Amino acid sequence: MNLIVKVQKSLTLVLILCAGFLAARAQTVLKFDFGTGKLEKGFTQVSAADVYNTEKGFGFEPNQNVNCLDRNDQNALRSDFCTSDKPFYFSVKVAEGNYKITVTFGDKNERSANTVKAELRRLMLENVETAKGKFRDAIFIVNVRNPNFPGGAVKLKDREKTLESVAWDDKLTLEFNGKRPTVNALKIERIENVRTIFLLGDSTVCDQPREPYASWGQMLTAFFQPVVAVANHAESGESLRSSFGAKRLDKVLSQMKAGDFLLIQYAHNDEKEKGDGVGAFTTYKASLKKFVEETRQKGGIPILVTPMHRRTFDAGGKISNSHGDYPEAVRQVATEEKVALVDLTALSQDFYEALGKEKSGVAFKEGDGTHHSNYGAYELAKMIVGSIKAQNLPLAKYLIKDLPIFDPKKPDSFELFAVPASPLLTEVKPLGN
């Protein structure tokens, strides 16, 4: 009996020590010094030979053409760096949570131009440039997640286990892109007390995994200050009912804290559901109200977004409504439940018609009248944040300070659009239409 008690006590001690170690690691600031020069104290050196594996817990993704250099300067962090003439990926093993990322860019001898995306192509930093001999620290926040939550797990689709697996794995992945990305140092710090902006929706909202598809949800991140996290739980092919059945709302609610936000945009797939009593003003409204109610019960702040139009021009060059009563159903829920509303249906109509029937194709993946290009997704994100700012919603205080006024009737020039494409391509069309 005494032996059993001793064994139990020993096992308990081991579990406590392991839990303490994991908790300590979760709170630790991970620091990486890129390049071949002198190592900065307290940092881990990263060279081109460091390829990611789970045991090491950090490194470049396989088959990256990375060149790491040293300029023989006295400053250990700024003297050396890693760069490439192509986009490259760097990953670090981390637990689920929100992470504050600080990246140092620059080169003593040349200029640098850096765009950073995280996880599934979430745009974090856009064209951060440094002149020759100049350096810059840039900060952003990335949400990392897994499918599990207390009492269950998200029912992942096959594409989420393959094309989109990066969104659900146990590591943080950063894509360094731009004309000349030059990375000197990287700090990764887990943070707890930060507002989170959750997103739920369909293929027009979710983080599209590969070019040439894109969605406004993965562009939204670039328009917020590094004091909030964006957690995109939207998924291709989802309706309100299927999303609820896959426990996506449950997952969001398990992570939500009082004061967090939830942007909700569905309809593209809901409008195709059939059955007795199924419709915009019946089942759809009831489901939407359920999402609102459960968000509020957690202390969250819901924001409803009407669906953007498809590229459905009539003979007169005007957009015809392909969504039936669904946009109006969203508006009614917003009024009845006193929920903030972003009318993306109206805003997207102005945008498409401003471009015109022919040129509006640049806002979409070629041959697709539903899913967007990087340019189209970026413009839609600007409409959403513009509406949030114009209405002075509580979320507006977290927007970047220099957010320009955006009029969808006067869209940005496609020819001047400068967000670089990611390297991975796909011919697999997103689910839904």
Backbone torsions as a table, in degrees:
resi	resn	phi	psi	omega
1	MET	NA	-44.7	179.4
2	ASN	-61.8	-38.4	179.7
3	LEU	-63.3	-41.4	179.8
4	ILE	-64.0	-42.5	178.7
5	VAL	-61.6	-42.9	179.8
6	LYS	-63.0	-41.5	179.3
7	VAL	-63.1	-43.4	179.7
8	GLN	-62.1	-41.9	178.7
9	LYS	-63.9	-40.4	179.4
10	SER	-64.0	-43.9	179.0
11	LEU	-63.4	-40.0	178.4
12	THR	-61.6	-42.9	179.6
13	LEU	-62.5	-42.8	179.3
14	VAL	-61.2	-44.8	-179.7
15	LEU	-62.9	-40.8	178.4
16	ILE	-63.0	-44.3	-179.9
17	LEU	-64.2	-42.2	179.5
18	CYS	-63.7	-44.1	179.1
19	ALA	-62.0	-40.4	178.3
20	GLY	-63.8	-39.9	179.3
21	PHE	-64.8	-45.8	-179.1
22	LEU	-65.5	-39.8	178.0
23	ALA	-64.0	-40.9	179.3
24	ALA	-64.3	-41.5	179.6
25	ARG	-64.5	-37.8	-178.4
26	ALA	-63.3	-28.3	-177.8
27	GLN	-95.4	-9.1	-175.8
28	THR	-71.9	143.0	172.3
29	VAL	-83.9	117.7	178.0
30	LEU	-87.9	129.2	-174.8
31	LYS	-125.7	131.3	-177.9
32	PHE	-128.2	131.4	177.5
33	ASP	-107.6	111.1	-175.8
34	PHE	-86.3	134.8	174.9
35	GLY	122.5	-178.8	-172.2
36	THR	-106.2	4.1	-176.9
37	GLY	-88.4	-158.9	-178.6
38	LYS	-61.5	136.2	-177.3
39	LEU	-84.8	128.9	175.1
40	GLU	-69.3	137.4	-179.0
41	LYS	-59.0	133.5	178.2
42	GLY	86.1	0.3	-179.5
43	PHE	-108.5	159.3	172.7
44	THR	-103.0	130.5	-177.4
45	GLN	-77.3	141.8	177.6
46	VAL	-123.7	122.1	176.0
47	SER	-119.8	173.4	-178.8
48	ALA	-62.1	-21.5	-179.1
49	ALA	-79.4	-10.0	-177.7
50	ASP	-82.7	96.5	177.5
51	VAL	-100.1	137.6	-173.6
52	TYR	-62.3	135.2	164.2
53	ASN	-146.9	159.6	-172.7
54	THR	-66.2	-30.7	-179.7
55	GLU	-68.7	-46.0	179.2
56	LYS	-69.5	-42.5	177.0
57	GLY	87.0	5.2	175.9
58	PHE	-160.7	163.5	175.2
59	GLY	143.3	169.6	176.0
60	PHE	-72.5	146.5	174.3
61	GLU	-66.2	153.0	-175.5
62	PRO	-57.0	151.3	174.1
63	ASN	63.4	38.8	175.8
64	GLN	-98.5	131.3	-179.1
65	ASN	-88.7	75.3	-174.5
66	VAL	-105.4	138.4	177.9
67	ASN	-119.2	122.1	-178.8
68	CYS	-109.0	129.5	-171.0
69	LEU	-127.9	166.5	174.0
70	ASP	-135.9	131.4	179.8
71	ARG	-96.3	6.4	176.4
72	ASN	57.9	45.8	177.8
73	ASP	-100.1	163.4	-179.1
74	GLN	-72.3	-29.5	-179.9
75	ASN	-77.5	112.4	-173.4
76	ALA	-62.4	-38.3	-177.9
77	LEU	-75.8	-36.2	-175.1
78	ARG	-92.3	-14.1	-177.6
79	SER	-69.5	-39.3	-174.8
80	ASP	-119.6	163.6	-175.4
81	PHE	-166.7	169.8	172.0
82	CYS	-121.5	141.2	-177.1
83	THR	-146.8	176.0	177.5
84	SER	-165.1	158.9	174.5
85	ASP	-89.5	4.4	176.6
86	LYS	-135.2	158.7	175.8
87	PRO	-59.9	146.7	178.3
88	PHE	-140.2	158.0	-174.2
89	TYR	-116.3	138.8	176.4
90	PHE	-129.7	132.3	-176.3
91	SER	-125.0	149.9	177.7
92	VAL	-136.3	132.6	179.2
93	LYS	-72.8	122.7	-179.8
94	VAL	-142.9	163.6	175.0
95	ALA	-85.2	168.4	176.7
96	GLU	-59.4	139.6	178.2
97	GLY	154.0	-174.3	176.4
98	ASN	-102.5	136.9	-174.4
99	TYR	-129.0	130.5	173.0
100	LYS	-85.6	122.9	-176.7
101	ILE	-112.1	128.8	173.7
102	THR	-118.9	120.8	-179.7
103	VAL	-116.3	134.5	174.3
104	THR	-102.2	125.2	179.0
105	PHE	-114.9	150.0	171.4
106	GLY	146.2	166.6	-179.6
107	ASP	-152.9	133.1	179.9
108	LYS	-61.0	-33.7	-171.1
109	ASN	-104.9	-18.0	-175.6
110	GLU	-143.2	166.1	176.2
111	ARG	-79.8	164.1	174.4
112	SER	-134.7	154.2	176.5
113	ALA	-139.2	119.5	-167.6
114	ASN	-129.9	128.6	168.3
115	THR	-121.1	134.6	-177.3
116	VAL	-121.7	131.8	172.6
117	LYS	-120.7	154.2	-177.3
118	ALA	-126.3	148.7	177.2
119	GLU	52.7	-118.5	178.8
120	LEU	-92.6	69.8	169.9
121	ARG	61.7	31.1	173.4
122	ARG	-73.6	125.3	-176.6
123	LEU	-76.0	112.3	-177.4
124	MET	-101.5	-46.6	179.8
125	LEU	-131.9	134.8	-176.7
126	GLU	-117.0	112.3	173.6
127	ASN	51.5	60.6	173.9
128	VAL	-84.5	114.7	-174.9
129	GLU	-109.1	147.0	170.9
130	THR	-130.4	138.2	176.9
131	ALA	-78.0	167.8	177.6
132	LYS	-54.1	127.6	178.1
133	GLY	79.8	2.5	-179.6
134	LYS	-109.6	154.1	-177.7
135	PHE	-135.3	155.8	-177.8
136	ARG	-148.3	135.1	171.9
137	ASP	-96.6	130.1	178.3
138	ALA	-122.8	142.0	-175.0
139	ILE	-123.8	139.6	173.1
140	PHE	-153.1	167.8	-178.0
141	ILE	-121.4	133.2	-178.5
142	VAL	-120.3	135.3	173.5
143	ASN	-94.5	130.5	177.1
144	VAL	-118.2	137.1	-174.5
145	ARG	-140.8	165.8	168.5
146	ASN	-132.4	171.8	-173.9
147	PRO	-75.5	-13.5	-168.7
148	ASN	-85.8	150.6	170.7
149	PHE	-151.5	162.1	-176.9
150	PRO	-55.5	117.7	177.8
151	GLY	90.5	5.4	-179.9
152	GLY	177.8	-165.8	179.3
153	ALA	-158.0	152.5	175.2
154	VAL	-66.3	136.2	176.7
155	LYS	-83.0	97.7	-174.9
156	LEU	-75.6	144.3	172.4
157	LYS	-80.8	163.5	-179.1
158	ASP	-57.6	-39.5	-178.4
159	ARG	-66.2	-27.3	178.3
160	GLU	-73.8	-19.3	178.4
161	LYS	-92.7	-8.2	-177.8
162	THR	-123.1	-87.1	-177.7
163	LEU	-57.6	-34.0	-173.1
164	GLU	-109.6	17.4	-175.0
165	SER	-61.8	-26.8	179.1
166	VAL	-59.8	-27.0	-178.7
167	ALA	-74.6	-14.2	-173.0
168	TRP	-125.4	6.6	-174.6
169	ASP	-86.9	-175.4	-174.9
170	ASP	-100.2	34.8	179.0
171	LYS	-146.6	157.8	174.5
172	LEU	-97.7	123.9	-178.4
173	THR	-118.1	127.9	179.2
174	LEU	-114.1	135.6	175.6
175	GLU	-104.9	118.3	176.9
176	PHE	-98.6	118.3	-171.1
177	ASN	-132.2	179.1	179.2
178	GLY	117.6	177.8	-177.4
179	LYS	-66.5	-34.4	175.6
180	ARG	-155.1	79.5	178.2
181	PRO	-66.9	131.6	-176.7
182	THR	-136.9	106.1	-173.1
183	VAL	-106.9	118.2	178.8
184	ASN	-92.4	-45.4	-174.0
185	ALA	-153.3	158.1	-178.3
186	LEU	-144.1	129.2	174.1
187	LYS	-119.5	135.8	-179.1
188	ILE	-127.4	118.1	-176.0
189	GLU	-128.2	122.3	176.4
190	ARG	-71.7	134.6	-179.1
191	ILE	-128.4	141.0	-176.5
192	GLU	-103.1	-46.0	-173.0
193	ASN	-89.4	72.7	179.5
194	VAL	-139.9	138.9	175.9
195	ARG	-64.5	143.0	176.8
196	THR	-120.4	134.5	175.3
197	ILE	-102.6	105.9	179.1
198	PHE	-88.4	147.2	176.5
199	LEU	-124.0	136.4	171.8
200	LEU	-132.8	136.1	-178.2
201	GLY	173.8	-155.0	-174.6
202	ASP	-112.8	-155.2	-174.7
203	SER	-67.3	-18.2	178.4
204	THR	-84.3	-4.1	-178.9
205	VAL	-116.6	-35.2	-169.8
206	CYS	-67.4	165.1	173.9
207	ASP	-73.1	100.6	177.5
208	GLN	-69.4	131.0	-169.3
209	PRO	-73.2	-31.3	-172.3
210	ARG	-143.6	157.5	174.3
211	GLU	-64.5	152.0	5.9
212	PRO	-96.1	16.6	-179.2
213	TYR	-87.7	148.4	176.1
214	ALA	-155.4	159.4	179.7
215	SER	-137.7	158.1	-175.2
216	TRP	-64.8	-26.6	-178.6
217	GLY	-62.6	-32.8	-178.5
218	GLN	-87.2	-6.7	174.3
219	MET	-97.1	-22.0	-174.8
220	LEU	-57.8	-33.6	-175.7
221	THR	-56.7	-32.4	-175.5
222	ALA	-70.8	-13.2	-173.6
223	PHE	-103.3	8.1	179.0
224	PHE	-117.5	147.2	176.2
225	GLN	-65.4	156.6	-179.9
226	PRO	-77.3	50.8	175.9
227	VAL	-126.6	-1.2	175.9
228	VAL	-134.0	155.0	176.0
229	ALA	-109.3	148.4	174.0
230	VAL	-111.7	121.5	-179.2
231	ALA	-115.6	103.6	-174.0
232	ASN	-91.4	106.2	179.7
233	HIS	-106.6	13.9	174.5
234	ALA	-70.3	159.9	-179.1
235	GLU	-152.9	145.5	179.5
236	SER	-57.0	139.0	173.9
237	GLY	81.4	1.4	-172.8
238	GLU	-88.0	143.9	166.0
239	SER	-109.9	175.3	176.2
240	LEU	-58.1	-45.8	-175.8
241	ARG	-69.7	-41.7	-179.9
242	SER	-70.3	-35.4	177.7
243	SER	-64.5	-40.8	177.5
244	PHE	-65.1	-42.1	179.6
245	GLY	-64.5	-31.0	178.5
246	ALA	-82.4	1.0	177.1
247	LYS	67.5	29.1	177.2
248	ARG	-70.7	-39.8	176.4
249	LEU	-65.0	-40.2	178.3
250	ASP	-58.4	-43.0	179.7
251	LYS	-62.3	-46.4	179.0
252	VAL	-60.2	-47.3	-178.0
253	LEU	-64.2	-31.8	178.7
254	SER	-66.4	-23.7	-179.0
255	GLN	-99.8	-16.7	-171.6
256	MET	-72.9	138.7	173.1
257	LYS	-114.9	159.3	177.3
258	ALA	-56.4	131.6	-179.6
259	GLY	95.7	-9.5	174.4
260	ASP	-73.0	165.7	-176.9
261	PHE	-118.4	152.4	173.5
262	LEU	-134.9	114.6	173.8
263	LEU	-92.2	129.8	-173.9
264	ILE	-123.6	119.9	176.0
265	GLN	-138.5	108.9	175.3
266	TYR	-130.1	-178.9	171.7
267	ALA	135.8	-38.6	-176.0
268	HIS	-53.6	-37.6	-178.7
269	ASN	-101.0	-28.3	177.4
270	ASP	-59.5	-39.1	-174.8
271	GLU	-68.4	-11.7	178.7
272	LYS	-98.3	-3.5	179.0
273	GLU	-74.0	139.8	-177.3
274	LYS	-119.4	161.3	177.2
275	GLY	142.5	165.9	-179.0
276	ASP	-63.3	120.3	177.6
277	GLY	82.3	-2.4	-179.2
278	VAL	-74.8	130.4	179.0
279	GLY	178.8	174.5	-175.8
280	ALA	-62.0	-44.6	-174.0
281	PHE	-92.5	4.4	179.3
282	THR	-116.7	-92.4	-175.2
283	THR	-64.4	-38.8	-177.8
284	TYR	-65.7	-47.8	178.6
285	LYS	-62.2	-40.9	-179.2
286	ALA	-63.1	-42.4	179.5
287	SER	-66.0	-41.4	-179.2
288	LEU	-64.0	-40.3	177.8
289	LYS	-65.5	-34.0	177.9
290	LYS	-64.3	-42.7	177.3
291	PHE	-60.7	-43.4	179.7
292	VAL	-63.6	-47.4	-177.8
293	GLU	-60.7	-46.8	-176.9
294	GLU	-69.4	-32.4	175.2
295	THR	-63.6	-46.1	-179.4
296	ARG	-66.1	-34.7	177.9
297	GLN	-62.0	-28.1	177.1
298	LYS	-87.0	-0.4	-178.1
299	GLY	86.0	8.8	179.7
300	GLY	-82.9	165.7	-177.9
301	ILE	-115.9	106.4	-179.3
302	PRO	-80.0	146.8	172.4
303	ILE	-132.8	123.0	-179.6
304	LEU	-91.0	141.6	179.0
305	VAL	-126.7	121.8	175.7
306	THR	-72.1	153.4	-176.4
307	PRO	-69.9	140.5	173.3
308	MET	-68.1	152.9	177.6
309	HIS	-65.4	156.1	164.3
310	ARG	-80.5	172.5	179.5
311	ARG	-83.6	74.8	-174.1
312	THR	-118.6	81.4	179.6
313	PHE	-84.8	142.5	173.6
314	ASP	-92.6	-178.3	-176.2
315	ALA	-63.2	-23.4	-179.3
316	GLY	-90.5	6.4	178.4
317	GLY	81.7	17.7	177.6
318	LYS	-109.2	152.3	178.5
319	ILE	-77.0	129.9	173.6
320	SER	-98.1	146.2	-175.6
321	ASN	-76.8	117.5	177.6
322	SER	-98.4	0.6	-174.8
323	HIS	-100.7	0.0	178.9
324	GLY	60.4	-132.3	-175.7
325	ASP	-86.5	-0.2	-171.4
326	TYR	-66.7	-42.6	175.8
327	PRO	-59.9	-40.0	179.1
328	GLU	-66.3	-34.5	177.0
329	ALA	-61.9	-39.1	177.9
330	VAL	-64.5	-44.1	179.7
331	ARG	-60.8	-40.4	179.7
332	GLN	-64.5	-42.8	178.1
333	VAL	-61.5	-41.7	179.4
334	ALA	-59.4	-42.8	179.7
335	THR	-69.5	-47.9	-176.0
336	GLU	-66.8	-36.1	-176.7
337	GLU	-99.9	1.1	-179.6
338	LYS	55.6	54.5	179.9
339	VAL	-111.2	142.1	176.4
340	ALA	-61.8	144.7	-176.3
341	LEU	-130.3	133.3	168.1
342	VAL	-109.0	114.3	-176.6
343	ASP	-87.9	79.3	-178.5
344	LEU	-71.4	-21.2	175.8
345	THR	-61.2	-50.4	-179.5
346	ALA	-68.0	-42.5	-177.7
347	LEU	-64.7	-41.9	-179.0
348	SER	-68.3	-32.3	176.3
349	GLN	-61.5	-46.4	177.2
350	ASP	-58.9	-41.5	-177.7
351	PHE	-64.6	-52.1	-177.3
352	TYR	-63.6	-42.9	-178.1
353	GLU	-69.2	-30.3	176.3
354	ALA	-65.8	-37.5	177.0
355	LEU	-72.7	-36.8	-178.3
356	GLY	98.0	161.6	-174.2
357	LYS	-56.0	-44.7	-176.3
358	GLU	-80.0	-52.2	-174.3
359	LYS	-69.5	-20.6	-179.5
360	SER	-61.2	-14.5	177.0
361	GLY	-59.6	-24.2	-179.7
362	VAL	-68.0	-19.2	-179.8
363	ALA	-84.5	-6.9	-176.0
364	PHE	-123.1	158.7	169.4
365	LYS	-63.0	136.3	-176.0
366	GLU	-53.3	129.3	178.6
367	GLY	80.8	6.5	-176.2
368	ASP	-126.4	124.9	-178.3
369	GLY	-97.6	8.3	-179.1
370	THR	-117.9	-48.3	-172.7
371	HIS	-93.6	144.3	-167.0
372	HIS	-100.5	161.2	170.6
373	SER	-84.0	175.3	174.6
374	ASN	-57.0	-43.4	-179.8
375	TYR	-62.2	-49.0	-179.6
376	GLY	-61.8	-42.8	179.7
377	ALA	-64.3	-40.5	179.6
378	TYR	-63.3	-44.1	179.4
379	GLU	-65.6	-39.6	177.5
380	LEU	-63.3	-40.9	177.0
381	ALA	-61.5	-38.4	178.1
382	LYS	-65.8	-34.1	176.3
383	MET	-64.8	-42.3	-177.9
384	ILE	-65.3	-50.4	-179.0
385	VAL	-68.5	-30.6	176.3
386	GLY	-64.0	-40.7	178.0
387	SER	-67.3	-40.5	177.4
388	ILE	-59.7	-42.5	179.9
389	LYS	-69.6	-44.0	-177.1
390	ALA	-62.9	-34.3	179.6
391	GLN	-85.6	-6.5	-177.7
392	ASN	53.8	45.9	177.7
393	LEU	-69.6	158.3	178.9
394	PRO	-53.5	-29.7	179.4
395	LEU	-69.0	-21.1	-173.7
396	ALA	-62.1	-28.4	-176.5
397	LYS	-68.5	-11.9	179.8
398	TYR	-96.7	-4.0	179.6
399	LEU	-69.4	155.2	177.6
400	ILE	-58.5	146.5	-172.1
401	LYS	-67.4	-33.5	-175.7
402	ASP	-98.6	28.4	-179.2
403	LEU	-60.6	118.8	-178.0
404	PRO	-74.5	152.4	173.8
405	ILE	-68.0	130.8	-177.3
406	PHE	-120.3	125.7	177.4
407	ASP	-111.3	111.9	-178.6
408	PRO	-62.0	-17.4	175.3
409	LYS	-76.4	-11.8	177.1
410	LYS	-131.8	68.3	-173.8
411	PRO	-66.4	161.1	175.8
412	ASP	-61.9	151.8	178.7
413	SER	-67.9	126.4	176.1
414	PHE	-62.1	-36.4	-177.7
415	GLU	-65.1	-25.7	-179.0
416	LEU	-98.6	-0.3	-179.6
417	PHE	-64.9	128.3	-166.9
418	ALA	-123.2	7.5	177.3
419	VAL	-71.5	117.7	-175.5
420	PRO	-71.4	147.3	178.1
421	ALA	-70.7	148.7	173.8
422	SER	-77.5	159.9	-173.2
423	PRO	-76.8	-25.0	-174.3
424	LEU	-86.3	134.7	-177.3
425	LEU	-117.6	160.0	174.7
426	THR	-149.5	151.0	171.0
427	GLU	-105.3	1.3	-179.1
428	VAL	-79.7	115.9	-178.1
429	LYS	-73.9	140.6	175.2
430	PRO	-58.1	152.7	177.0
431	LEU	-69.5	149.3	-179.5
432	GLY	89.4	171.9	-177.7
433	ASN	-154.7	NA	NA
